[in-house]
Amino acid sequence: MRLVLNLLKRDNEEVDAFTEAIHNVKHEVKYCKVCHNISDTDVCPICSDERRDKSTICVVENIQDVMAVENTQQFHGLYHVLGGIISPMDGIGPADIEVDSLVSRVKEGGIQEVILALSSTMEGDSRQ
């Protein structure tokens, strides 16, 4: 409701630009085929960066976690975004998140270290 009321106060050009931006996000942003981060290409800039340490994968729950780690500028390896956490109570199992693709990446070889950067609570969610 707040968004609608705010848009009604804006110039038509601003609303049109906002509408186009939303359309572009939905139609042009996709998930990286390697790590499942968001990108406007099939393989994200992190996975395609030759300067990254390809022997280390940091496993995170979601895309926001990638952004948080990247903001530190301390990690120079690759990522793997699970897209959620296993939660039997909610009916979410390994098949519902990107575990199989992580196992495949490790089996392909070249990975020496897998860092689990996941929530530390029993429920898997530290935002409670």
N, C-alpha and C positions, 0 to 999 in steps of 0.2 A: 504494500500500500504506500509506504514511504517513497519507494522508487517511482511509482506511477505519479504520485503527487509532485515529486521533484521534476520528472520529465515534462509534466504539463507546464511548468514554469519556464522551461528552456526554449531557446530559439529552435525553429524547425531544422536548421542546419546541424545544430548540436545533436538533436535527437536522431537525425538521419545518419550522422557519423557514428553514434553509439550503436544504432541498429546494424550498420554495416560491420562494425567491430565484432558484435555478438555473432553475426552470421559467419564471419571469417573464422572465429574461434571454433564454431561448431563444424564447419566444413573443411577447414585447412589444417587444424591441429590434430595430430594423430599420436599414437603411442609408438615409441621406438621398438623396432622388431627385435632388438637385442636385450635391452634392459627394462623396457616398459615405462620409461620416463616420457614426458610429453615432448613433442617436437613438430616442426613443420616439414620435416623430411623423414624418410623411412628409418634412417639410423640417426639418432640424436647427435648433436655436436660433441657431447662428452664421449660417447662410444667411438666416434670417428676421429677424435683428437689423438694423433700419433704420440703426443707428449705424455699422455696418461700412462700410468703403470697398469699394464694389461694383466699382470699376475695377481692383482688384488681386487676383490669384489666386496663392496660394502652393501649388505642387504638391509633394505629399509622397508617400512610398512607402506609409505605413500610418497607422492611427489613432493609434498611439503617438506618431508624429511630430506630429500635430495637438496632442495633449496637451502635448508638450514645448514647442512653439512658444507655445501659449496660456499656459503657465506663466510665460513670460517677461513677459507682459503688454505686449509691445512691438509686436506686429503687430496691425493693426486691419482687415485686408482679409478676403477669403474664402479658402477652401481648396479643393483638389481632391485627393482620396485615390485614388491609382492602384491600390492593392490588391496591390502587388507591383512587380517590376521585370522588364524584358525580359531573358530569359536563354536564348538559343538552345541552349546546352549542356543546359539542363533542359527544353527543349521549350516554353518560355514566350515567346510572341510578343505583338505589340501587341493582337491580338484577345483575349488572355487577361487583360488588365488594362484599366483605364478610360481609355484614350487617346482613343478615339472620342468619348466624352462630353466630354472636355476640349476637343477640337477644336470640337465643337458649341457649347460654351459661349462660346468665343472668337469663333466665326463669328456668334453671335447679336448681337454688338456690345456696346459699353460697356466692354469690357476694354481697359485701356491698358497694363497691366504683368502679366507672368507671371513669377513667381519660382520657380526650380527649387531646392527644398530637398531634394536627394537626396544619397545617400552619395557620397563623393569617391573611393572605391577603384575600380580597374578592374573588380572583380567586382561592384561595387554594394552591398557589404555591409561596413560598417566594424566590425562586431561580431566579427570573426575574431581 
